[in-house]
């Protein structure tokens, strides 16, 4: 999420020199001045939103429009990349498509799945390529990515399967597979299996993957290549496996069976969801599939995004690793999952939270690894060029040990949501309620870095105080459910104290401000509406929502804050934050501005990627998506915002 900022890197590596973005030299006698890069600048890097996202709920892949897999980490989301061309054009890629043709005629997700179908038209024919990170029946204990949650009936196969079907005429298909292990550091060493030109193993950085295909392959240095012409009705396949024993489909029928099982998995999963019969059904469904695709099945964690270091500022330094779990995402995750009746996934996530190891003072960290690890020490890969020159490329996230007072509210709101839905408070969650309520009680008066993890001086951020109020308010309600009247009274009194402090010090001219010592606005104060801090008919809430709509937007899209008014410790402008725009939709609906909410929602839906996905930010000047992709928080906020409007519309029907 946009709050996921890392501290300055702990590992300093000399940077390689880079030329000016256009390669031109500065005029003689003039001082070279680097112009701000446009998100639409000519670049060999495809626009972020043009990528297709594949998932097997263990890892994710991004496929460019030309049919190249430009991002894949194995065996998990946060493992080193095998294909990293997304961040450096020499860091590994895997293309399957028509020879000499790079622009497809159409790309779609097969309805109800995370399987991508790409249709190609060449001068000699038509073909369709199907890509899937395959899922199938669980075949025993998973030794590749061990589970801490109970294994489900279906699980990831740990392989990428790709098929081609010639629809008409003749199409020449080319396969080029060039993995570079460890984020582009280690070229692959290839070996044909027993001289068989249909199976080859690539090894590097203590990882081995197997490429299997019915095409005849040849090894060309650090890559494998194959070409074959398919005629109408003919199929071919290839697969890349990192499964135990490097298990792979051995023929086209087995490859088709893997994809068919994956299709059944996604559609079977979607059957469990309660999807409204509404004009926004499709974007809600796509968001649900994206969120599920960003879930790490072995532990129940959800990654914030599937990538690292896609820039928030074109060519800039606002580049972060989002392949981890943020606790502040938890309440929005639970809201979305329960709204869609996906209660199993909600319970899995809560069990992940229950397993987390707190700090010495009992507070949960703001973020954890998807396996629950606490240490996410950050380093930079300065040998990588970065997406369209945006550097540094970061691995790990130094924000993991920041103290942010909003984390307590996110955790306890999640537990209350889950408790109300399941109609029971699990015994293993009660200690978390106590510890987080106690921590919030101790720290709510202290300044912190705020929800956006600013690198400037700590401040009394309104959103941090607000989330401490959420923590104590939800703790009091949970104590009431448990029947502990003493704690209910004590925690409720502290919640009242926090609310009074915010309204006394955090409001100027009837509007909630960013922190106690500024007139600046901040989109995070929209959480006052979403979390019920003030009722929808409160004049201060209405004025706060209107102020953000009028004064903290660009072309109708919401900024986190004005960078010139906020000491965030970073340089450069950033795009509008999609989650903040979705928050404004929810807030407008809460204060009764239903038409304004619908108008903004339609505007947001209109800027989805060609495949219905969202990054973190939207550059209003170019219409390009910015930041890591796909972004779970954007999709979570979409579901929450749509739900607010749909419920209001349904209530209006019976009023």
Long-range contacts (C-beta under 8 A, 24 or more apart in sequence): 1-304, 1-322, 1-326, 1-328, 1-329, 1-579, 1-616, 1-631, 1-632, 1-633, 2-312, 2-452, 2-560, 2-577, 2-579, 2-580, 2-616, 2-617, 2-627, 2-633, 3-326, 3-328, 3-451, 3-452, 3-453, 4-304, 4-320, 4-322, 4-324, 4-326, 4-367, 4-397, 4-399, 4-453, 5-318, 5-320, 5-399, 5-452, 5-453, 5-454, 5-455, 5-568, 5-570, 6-320, 6-321, 6-378, 6-394, 6-396, 6-397, 6-398, 6-399, 7-378, 7-398, 7-399, 7-402, 7-455, 8-398, 8-455, 9-378, 9-379, 9-380, 9-392, 9-394, 9-398, 10-377, 10-378, 10-379, 10-398, 11-377, 11-378, 11-379, 11-380, 13-379, 13-380, 13-381, 13-382, 14-382, 15-382, 15-391, 15-392, 16-382, 16-383, 18-385, 18-389, 18-391, 21-315, 21-389, 36-314, 36-315, 36-572, 36-573, 37-314, 37-315, 37-316, 37-388, 37-389, 38-314, 38-621, 38-622, 39-314, 39-575, 39-619, 39-621, 39-622, 39-624, 39-626, 40-622, 40-623, 40-624, 41-314, 41-315, 41-388, 43-388, 44-89, 45-86, 45-89, 45-387, 45-388, 46-70, 47-624, 47-625, 48-310, 48-387, 48-615, 48-624, 48-625, 48-626, 48-627, 48-629, 49-609, 49-610, 49-613, 49-615, 49-624, 49-625, 49-629, 50-609, 50-610, 51-86, 51-609, 51-629, 52-107, 52-109, 52-116, 52-131, 52-611, 53-114, 53-290, 53-293, 53-306, 53-611, 53-613, 53-629, 53-630, 54-114, 54-115, 54-116, 54-131, 54-132, 54-133, 54-160, 54-293, 55-114, 55-133, 55-292, 55-293, 55-294, 55-306, 56-133, 56-134, 56-135, 56-156, 56-157, 56-158, 57-135, 57-155, 57-156, 57-292, 57-293, 57-295, 57-296, 57-297, 58-144, 58-145, 58-156, 58-158, 58-296, 58-297, 58-298, 59-133, 59-156, 60-133, 60-293, 60-294, 60-306, 61-131, 61-133, 61-160, 62-86, 62-306, 62-307, 62-629, 63-116, 63-131, 65-102, 65-103, 65-104, 65-107, 65-118, 66-95, 66-97, 66-102, 66-103, 66-104, 67-95, 67-96, 67-97, 67-104, 67-118, 67-129, 68-93, 68-94, 68-95, 68-97, 69-93, 69-94, 69-95, 69-131, 69-160, 71-306, 71-307, 72-160, 73-323, 74-158, 74-207, 74-209, 74-242, 75-144, 75-145, 75-158, 75-242, 76-145, 76-296, 76-370, 76-371, 77-294, 77-296, 77-303, 77-306, 77-323, 77-370, 78-303, 78-323, 78-324, 78-369, 78-370, 80-181, 80-182, 80-183, 80-205, 80-207, 80-395, 81-182, 81-183, 81-184, 82-179, 82-180, 82-181, 82-207, 82-209, 83-179, 83-180, 84-180, 84-183, 84-184, 84-384, 86-307, 86-310, 86-387, 87-183, 87-184, 87-308, 87-309, 87-381, 87-384, 87-385, 87-386, 87-387, 87-393, 88-184, 88-384, 88-385, 88-386, 88-393, 89-385, 90-180, 90-184, 91-180, 91-183, 91-184, 91-384, 92-178, 92-179, 92-180, 92-181, 92-184, 93-176, 93-178, 94-160, 94-176, 94-177, 94-178, 94-179, 94-240, 95-174, 95-175, 95-176, 95-177, 96-129, 96-131, 96-162, 96-164, 96-173, 96-174, 96-175, 96-238, 97-129, 97-173, 97-174, 98-122, 98-127, 98-171, 98-172, 98-173, 98-174, 99-172, 99-173, 99-174, 99-227, 100-172, 107-610, 107-611, 108-611, 109-286, 109-289, 109-611, 109-612, 110-263, 112-266, 112-267, 112-270, 112-285, 112-289, 113-262, 113-263, 113-266, 113-267, 113-289, 114-266, 114-289, 114-290, 114-292, 114-293, 115-259, 115-262, 115-263, 115-266, 116-611, 119-167, 120-171, 122-169, 122-171, 122-172, 124-169, 124-170, 124-171, 124-172, 125-166, 125-167, 125-168, 125-169, 125-170, 125-171, 125-232, 126-166, 126-167, 126-168, 126-169, 126-171, 127-164, 127-165, 127-166, 127-167, 127-171, 127-173, 127-230, 128-164, 128-165, 128-167, 129-162, 129-163, 129-164, 130-162, 130-163, 130-164, 130-165, 130-259, 131-160, 131-161, 131-162, 132-160, 132-161, 132-162, 132-258, 132-259, 132-262, 133-157, 133-159, 133-160, 133-262, 134-159, 134-160, 134-161, 134-258, 134-259, 134-261, 134-262, 135-261, 135-262, 135-265, 135-266, 136-258, 136-261, 136-262, 136-265, 137-261, 142-298, 143-244, 144-242, 144-243, 144-244, 145-298, 146-298, 147-297, 147-298, 147-299, 148-298, 148-299, 148-300, 148-355, 148-372, 149-297, 149-298, 149-299, 149-300, 149-348, 149-351, 149-352, 152-297, 154-261, 154-265, 154-268, 155-297, 156-297, 157-243, 157-247, 157-258, 158-241, 158-242, 158-243, 158-244, 159-239, 159-240, 159-241, 159-242, 159-243, 159-247, 159-248, 159-258, 160-239, 160-240, 160-241, 161-237, 161-238, 161-239, 161-249, 161-255, 161-258, 161-259, 161-262, 162-237, 162-238, 162-239, 163-235, 163-236, 163-237, 163-252, 163-255, 163-256, 163-259, 164-230, 164-235, 164-236, 164-237, 165-230, 165-233, 165-234, 165-235, 166-230, 166-231, 166-232, 166-233, 166-234, 166-235, 167-232, 168-232, 169-231, 169-232, 170-229, 170-230, 170-231, 170-232, 171-229, 171-230, 172-227, 172-228, 172-229, 173-215, 173-227, 173-228, 173-229, 173-230, 173-236, 174-225, 174-226, 174-227, 175-213, 175-215, 175-217, 175-224, 175-225, 175-226, 175-227, 175-238, 176-223, 176-224, 176-225, 177-202, 177-211, 177-223, 177-224, 177-225, 177-238, 177-240, 178-222, 178-223, 178-224, 179-204, 179-209, 180-204, 180-222, 181-205, 181-207, 183-381, 183-384, 183-393, 183-395, 184-381, 184-383, 184-384, 185-381, 185-383, 187-222, 188-222, 188-223, 189-222, 190-219, 190-222, 190-223, 190-224, 191-219, 192-217, 192-219, 199-248, 200-224, 201-246, 207-242, 208-242, 208-246, 209-240, 209-241, 209-242, 209-246, 210-240, 210-241, 210-242, 210-246, 210-248, 211-238, 211-239, 211-240, 212-238, 212-239, 212-241, 212-248, 212-249, 212-250, 213-237, 213-238, 213-239, 214-238, 214-251, 214-252, 272-341, 272-342, 272-344, 273-340, 273-341, 273-342, 274-339, 274-340, 274-341, 275-340, 276-646, 278-642, 278-646, 280-601, 280-605, 280-642, 280-646, 282-612, 283-605, 283-608, 283-612, 283-638, 283-642, 284-340, 284-638, 284-639, 284-642, 286-611, 286-612, 286-613, 286-635, 287-336, 287-635, 287-636, 287-638, 287-639, 288-336, 288-340, 288-342, 288-635, 288-639, 290-613, 290-630, 290-632, 290-635, 291-333, 291-336, 291-337, 291-632, 291-635, 291-636, 291-639, 292-342, 292-345, 293-630, 294-630, 294-632, 295-345, 295-348, 295-349, 296-370, 296-371, 298-371, 299-352, 299-355, 299-370, 299-371, 299-372, 300-345, 300-348, 300-349, 300-350, 300-351, 300-352, 301-325, 301-349, 301-352, 301-368, 301-370, 301-371, 301-372, 302-329, 302-333, 302-349, 302-632, 303-370, 303-632, 304-329, 304-628, 304-631, 304-632, 304-633, 305-616, 305-627, 305-628, 305-629, 305-630, 305-631, 305-632, 306-628, 306-629, 306-630, 307-628, 307-629, 308-393, 308-394, 308-395, 308-628, 309-386, 309-387, 309-390, 309-392, 309-393, 309-394, 309-628, 310-387, 310-390, 310-615, 310-626, 310-627, 310-628, 310-629, 311-386, 311-387, 311-388, 311-390, 311-626, 311-627, 312-574, 312-575, 312-616, 312-617, 312-626, 312-627, 313-390, 313-572, 313-573, 313-574, 313-575, 313-626, 314-388, 314-390, 314-619, 314-626, 315-388, 315-389, 315-390, 316-390, 316-571, 316-572, 317-390, 317-391, 317-392, 317-570, 317-571, 317-572, 318-570, 318-572, 318-574, 319-386, 319-387, 319-390, 319-391, 319-392, 319-393, 319-394, 320-394, 320-397, 320-628, 321-378, 321-394, 321-395, 321-396, 321-397, 322-397, 322-628, 322-631, 323-370, 324-367, 324-368, 324-369, 324-370, 324-376, 324-397, 324-400, 325-352, 325-367, 325-368, 325-369, 325-370, 326-366, 326-367, 327-353, 327-364, 327-365, 327-366, 327-367, 327-368, 327-407, 327-410, 327-411, 328-366, 328-404, 328-406, 328-407, 328-410, 328-451, 328-467, 329-410, 329-632, 329-633, 329-636, 330-410, 330-411, 330-414, 331-409, 331-410, 331-411, 331-413, 331-414, 331-417, 332-633, 332-636, 332-637, 332-640, 333-414, 333-632, 333-636, 334-413, 334-414, 334-417, 334-418, 335-417, 335-636, 335-639, 335-640, 336-635, 336-636, 336-639, 336-640, 338-417, 338-418, 338-421, 339-639, 339-640, 339-643, 340-639, 343-421, 343-422, 346-418, 346-421, 347-418, 347-422, 350-414, 350-415, 350-418, 350-426, 350-429, 353-411, 353-414, 353-415, 353-432, 354-426, 354-428, 354-429, 354-432, 358-435, 361-439, 362-435, 362-436, 362-438, 362-439, 363-403, 363-407, 363-408, 363-435, 363-436, 363-439, 364-407, 364-408, 364-411, 364-432, 364-436, 365-400, 365-401, 365-407, 366-399, 366-400, 366-402, 366-404, 366-407, 366-453, 367-397, 367-399, 367-400, 368-400, 374-400, 375-400, 376-400, 399-453, 402-449, 402-453, 403-443, 403-448, 403-449, 404-448, 404-449, 404-450, 404-451, 404-453, 404-464, 405-440, 405-443, 405-444, 405-446, 405-448, 405-464, 405-465, 405-467, 405-468, 406-450, 406-451, 406-463, 406-464, 406-466, 406-467, 406-468, 407-436, 407-467, 408-436, 408-437, 408-439, 408-440, 408-467, 408-468, 408-471, 409-440, 409-466, 409-467, 409-468, 409-469, 409-470, 409-471, 409-474, 409-531, 410-467, 410-470, 411-436, 411-471, 412-436, 412-437, 412-470, 412-471, 412-474, 412-475, 412-478, 413-470, 413-471, 413-474, 413-531, 415-474, 415-478, 416-474, 416-477, 416-478, 419-478, 419-481, 425-478, 425-481, 425-482, 430-478, 430-482, 433-475, 433-478, 433-479, 436-471, 436-475, 437-471, 437-472, 437-475, 437-487, 437-491, 440-468, 440-471, 440-472, 440-475, 440-494, 441-472, 441-491, 441-494, 443-468, 444-468, 444-469, 444-472, 444-494, 444-498, 445-501, 450-514, 450-515, 450-524, 451-524, 452-524, 452-560, 452-561, 452-568, 454-566, 454-567, 454-568, 454-569, 455-568, 455-569, 455-570, 456-566, 456-567, 456-568, 456-569, 457-567, 459-514, 459-515, 459-516, 459-517, 459-518, 460-505, 460-506, 460-515, 460-516, 460-517, 461-514, 461-515, 461-522, 461-524, 462-502, 462-506, 462-512, 462-513, 462-514, 462-515, 462-516, 462-522, 462-524, 462-525, 463-522, 463-524, 463-525, 463-527, 465-498, 465-501, 465-502, 465-506, 466-502, 466-525, 466-527, 466-528, 466-531, 466-533, 467-527, 467-531, 468-498, 469-495, 469-498, 469-499, 469-502, 469-533, 470-531, 470-533, 472-498, 499-533, 502-533, 503-540, 507-540, 509-543, 510-539, 510-540, 510-543, 510-544, 511-540, 511-543, 511-544, 511-547, 512-540, 512-544, 514-561, 514-565, 514-566, 518-565, 520-561, 520-562, 520-565, 520-566, 521-547, 521-548, 521-551, 521-552, 521-561, 521-562, 522-552, 522-560, 522-561, 522-566, 523-548, 523-552, 523-558, 523-559, 523-560, 523-561, 523-577, 523-580, 523-583, 523-584, 524-560, 524-580, 526-580, 526-583, 526-584, 526-586, 526-587, 527-583, 529-586, 529-587, 529-590, 529-591, 530-583, 530-586, 530-587, 530-590, 530-640, 536-590, 536-591, 536-592, 537-591, 537-592, 541-590, 541-591, 542-591, 545-584, 545-587, 545-588, 545-590, 545-591, 545-593, 548-584, 548-587, 549-584, 549-588, 549-596, 554-620, 555-620, 556-581, 556-600, 556-603, 557-581, 557-603, 557-604, 557-618, 557-620, 558-583, 558-584, 574-617, 574-626, 575-617, 575-618, 575-619, 575-620, 575-626, 575-627, 576-617, 576-618, 576-619, 576-620, 577-616, 577-617, 578-604, 578-614, 578-615, 578-616, 578-617, 578-618, 578-631, 578-634, 578-637, 579-616, 579-631, 579-633, 579-634, 579-636, 579-637, 581-618, 582-634, 582-637, 582-638, 582-640, 582-641, 583-637, 583-641, 585-641, 585-644, 585-645, 586-637, 586-640, 586-641, 586-644, 589-641, 589-644, 589-645, 589-648, 590-644, 594-645, 594-648, 597-641, 597-644, 597-645, 598-645, 601-641, 601-642, 601-645, 604-638, 604-641, 614-638
